[in-house]
Amino acid sequence: MLVEGEADKLVMVPGPTPVHREILDALAEPTIWHGSQALAATIRSCQHGLRAAAGSRDAAVFVFAGSGTLAQEAALVNLVGQGQRLLVVSNGHFGDRFAAIADAHGLPADRLAASWGTTVSAEQLADRLEEERYDAVAITHVDTSTGTAAPIAAMSHVARASGALVIVDTVCSLGGMPVDMDRNEIDVVLSGAQKALGVPPGLSVLLLSERALARRRSLGKISAYYADLLNWEASMEDPTIYFSTHAVNLFYALAAALQIIEAEGAAERFARHERLAQAFRAGCETLGFEIVTDPSCRAPTLSVLRYPAGVADEPFRAALGEYGVVAAGNLGALKGHGCRFGHMGNITEPDILRTLAAVEGALQESGALRADRGASLAAACRAVPELVSP
């Protein structure tokens, strides 16, 4: 049962993101047979839309019930064989998790890590790949713990030049930032549905190049069944073929979300995410928050903040909830010292202004508001003049 009042809150965590009414309506459509031609047509439509979102013309698209975590695991167990070498490029918690998943499957992984709030550079990756040879390189495009955006275009070309397979986690970027799978020679794009795509949680998404599929076939039997992409291959090529039950209603929702993305247009959608990030951060800095992420690598899909002096984490976020907005706590060494706000998917300009107003109210309750009420909204509108004031 939903806790009273929760449905009215604006969920500004970095996933799951608020779900557009059209997507919710699609989710509520009657559930049909998972082997029907009607659902097959919906799944093919989703595959087409995901290729467009990822910037690929003909990647093989796999979508099944799960999460971004399952997509990470599926990528590793399908594409890194026993005895092969994996390099994980980590810019935070979710990069480190690639290595933890590999370890769980007995796949030793080396790490090339940046300090939190910064990103490994393409030059650092090139230096590492000159020193040692790897069969695969796994990169997190946007690490949700630190808000960093890795330079995947340069990194992917460097990794491909070394002969390694390139695996990119786009859980916090697909649908909100350019990925350009084909142009950047990325072999595997993996994601979930609940962040910049704007779908309720519950789907694992993977797009594979021909090179990646060839790698999978070369490995033979792997330590997976449900996550074995060869088991899904026939069902993805013809969704009426049964392997495991398709997530029928989530495919409805994904199709609706991808239609919204297509209607908005990729360039405008990416520009909107940049505008929202710029406005929100200007407002927060006016209130004394510090942005954790270095300016050179800030992702437009979320902001990771440190609190102003005198602000306690749990009381602040509880007060924020009383003003109708939900934020996420920070992770790792940043935990307790700040919070994270998502501004991706189908978030709008009024949502940003509502969030800043709630932040001001929560700060005022804690006695830490060091600016006039409305100062953060004014700063946001100065930073992005086209922002609509409530």
Buried (B, 14 or more C-beta within 10 A) or exposed (E): EEEEEEEEBBBBBBBBBBBBEBBEEBBEEEEBEBBBEEBBEBBBBBBBBBBBBBBBEEBBBBBBBBBBBBBBBBBBBBBBBEEBBBBBBBBBBBBBBBBEBBEEBEBEBEBBBBEBBBBBBBEBBBEBBEEEEBBBBBBBBBBBBBBBBBBBBBBBBBBBEBEBBBBBBBBBBBBBBBBBBBEBBBBBBBBBBBBBBBBBBBBBBBBBBEBBBEBBEEBEEBEBEEBBBBBBBEBBEEBBEEBEEBBBBBBBBBBBBBBBBBEBEBEEBBEBBBBBBBBBBBBBBBBBBEBBBBEEBBBBBBBBBBBBEEBEBEEBBEBBBEBBBBBBBBBEEBEEBBBBBBBBBBBBBEBBBBBBBBBBBBBBBBEBBEBEEEBBBBBBBEBBEEBEEE
